[in-house]
Amino acid sequence: MAVDLQKLKRKMRGVTSTKQVTKALQMVSAMKMRKAQEQSEKSRVYRRGLNELMASFESSPAEAVPELAIVPSGVKTLVVTFASDRGLCGPYNSNTLNAIRRLGEAKGKDNLEFKAVGIKVGSVLRRRGYKVLANERRPSYAQFGSMIQELSRELLALWNTGEYREIRLVYSSLRGMTVLK
């Protein structure tokens, strides 16, 4: 009977220890999420302004950016995806992959080529048989601006080749957060 009591006490200590570790991990995750929400909130005004600017280009792209006036002769679509480097992100990666699946059904899988920013989605696309031209790690928040400038120059050069009929960006955006208890 004493042996069973010792086993029970050891088990209780183990459960208590696991509970403490889980609580600490939960606090770290909450802090990271709060930081991500703050960054998203800071960029929301910028994104809104950028969307308005892009809408104004749709009415007269040749006047706004003469390089975009080139009439594309290709049939391919270049898709630039932005996702995470890891899994276990809930719908963050899966929503991006679902949008790509729908695009593949509409345009034809053979007419799509990808540049993936975020290792996870790029590797999934390769496994599914899509042509992935580049699969890069997602840059840190501080390096994101320079990466976007470099990517935009590269996309403009690709557009000017006339090889692509269109270039699309596929990404997820944070709308809100639900708390699971």
C-alpha positions, 0 to 999 in steps of 0.5 A: 500500500505504501508503494502505491501511495508513493507512485500516486504522489510522484504522479501528482508532482509530475502533473503539477510540473507539466501544468506549470510548464504548459502555463509558461508556454501559454504566456509566451504564446500570448505575448507573441500573439499580442506583439503580432497584433500590434504590428498588424495594427500599425500596418493597417493604415498603410495597407488601406492606403496601398489598396486605394492607390492600387484601385486608382491604378486599375482605371489607367495603369498606363498613365500611372506606371508606363511599364505596366502598359505592356500587353502580355503575350504569355498564358502563364500566371505567376503567383507570389504567396506569403505564408509562414515558415512553420506549420501549426498555424491554424488557418493561416497556411491552409487558407493560402493553400485553399486560395491556390487550389481554387486558382489552380482549378480556374486557371489550370495547374500547368499555367501556374508558377509560384514564388513562395515567401514562407517555406511551409507553403512552398514545400506543400506546393512542390509535393502537390506537383506545382512549379515553384520557382523560388521558396524563400524563408519569411524575413524578419519584421525589420527586413520585410521592407527591403525584401518587398522592394527587391521582390517588386523589382524582380516582378516588374522585370518578369512582367516586362518579359511578357512571359506572364499574362498576370501576376497575383499575390496570395496571402492571409490577413488577420481579421481577429482572434478567437480565444479557446479555453 
